[in-house]
C-alpha cells in the first residue's frame, strides 16, 4: 500500500456532523458555522482560534480513520494527539495543545538565486 501523505476535504467532511467543506463553481469553501456550530455576524468576530482548533480536531480524527489497517511506517502523522494541561480551578480552564506536522520537499536540482 502507498504511504498516506495527506487528507482530502471529503475525509474531513466524513468526520464532521455536517459537511464543513463544499464545492461549487470551481471553488472549495469552508463553512465556519458548520465547523463550529456558531452563528457569526461578520469578519470582526473573534473566533479564529476556535475554528482552527476544531478543524485540526477533525483532521486528527480523519487521520485515525485513513490510517486504519495501514502499516505504521506508511501512516500519516501530520496530526498527533492533542495534549491536555493541568486544570486551573481559578479560571476553570484546561490548556490544550495540538500541532500540525508538515514536511517540505527540497529539490537540490532546482537551485535559484536569492532575492529580496
N, C-alpha and C positions, 0 to 999 in steps of 0.2 A: 504494500500500500504506500502511496506517496505521502510524504510528510505534510502535515497541515500547517500552513503558514499564515492563514488569515481567516476571517469570517465573512459571511455575506450579510447583507442587510436583511434578507429573508430569515436567516438563522437567528438574528436578533429579534425580529418580529415573532418568531416561534416561541420565544421565551417570555414575551410580553402578554399581558391580559388582553390587550387590543393592539393592533398594528401601530407601531410608532413611526415606521418609515412607509412612505407611499411613493409611487412612481407615476408621473404624468407629464406629458409633453417634453420628454427627454430630460427630466429633472427628478432626482430623488430628494424628497423633503422629509424632515423630521418634525413630528408634531409634539411640541413640548407639553401640551395638555394631555395627550395620550400617554406620554412618558411619565409625567409626574402626577397626573390626576388633578392638577390645579388649573384654575382659570386665570388668565393673565389680562392685564389692562393695557399693556404697552411695553415698548422696548426698555423703559426705565425700571421695570420690575426687577428687583434684586433677587433672582432665583437661579443664577447660573451654577452655583456650587451644587445645589440640589439636582439640577438637570444633568450635570456632568457625572455626579455620583451615581445616579440611577441608571444612566446609560452604561457606565462602567460595570455596574452590577449585572445588567442584562447581558453584557458581553462576557462576563465571567461565567454566567450560567450557560450561555451558548457554547463557550469553550468546553465546559464539562461535557455537554451533550455530544459535540463533534469529536471529542477525544475518546469517547466510549468505544472500547474494542480496538483501539489503535495502539501499536507498540509505543512504549514510553519514549523512546528516542525519536519518534515521529509526531509526537503530540504538540499542539500549540501551547505555549507557555506565556503568552502575552499578558494574561490577566490572572496573576496569582491571587490566592485567597487574601481577602482584606484582613487586617489585624485590628483588634479591639484594645483600647487602652483601659485605664482604670477609671471606674465610675467616680465622679466628683459630686458628693452629696450637697455641696454648697450651691452648685449651679444646676444640679440634677441633669448632668450631661455625661456622655461617654464619647471619648475621641475615637474616631475610626480613621484608618489609613488604607488606601489601596493604590497600587501602582499599575502602570501600563509599561510593559517591556517591548521595545522595538529594536530592530536591527537594521542598520544601514549597510547596503552593499557597496563596497568600494571597488572601483574598477581601475587598476593600475595602468591599463591601456588607454584610459581616457583622461589624460592629464592636460590641464589647461592653465594658463597664467592667471594669477590672482588679480582682481581689480577692486577698486573702491578704496 
